């Protein structure tokens, strides 16, 4: 599951860079694009990383909450992946 989140973050990084360059976005708009794309991917592919990580502790968040937080994590990870790649 975490590999899916990492792969999604890499995809969101590329998508965000494309949108940023195409529409000349700066600042918070770039972050909003990344977060929105991350949430869309989490819902589209049914990625629920937090239920997997917290399941051992007996915590089971609602599916939509899990997907929103997973998507926000993917979007934030997109910035991290971009930094690691040196872009």
Secondary structure, DSSP 8 states (H G I E B T S, - for coil): -HHHHHHHHHHHHHHHHHHHHHHT--THHHHHHHHHHHHHHHHHHT--HHHHHHGGGT----HHHHHHHHHHHHHHHHHHHHHHHT-
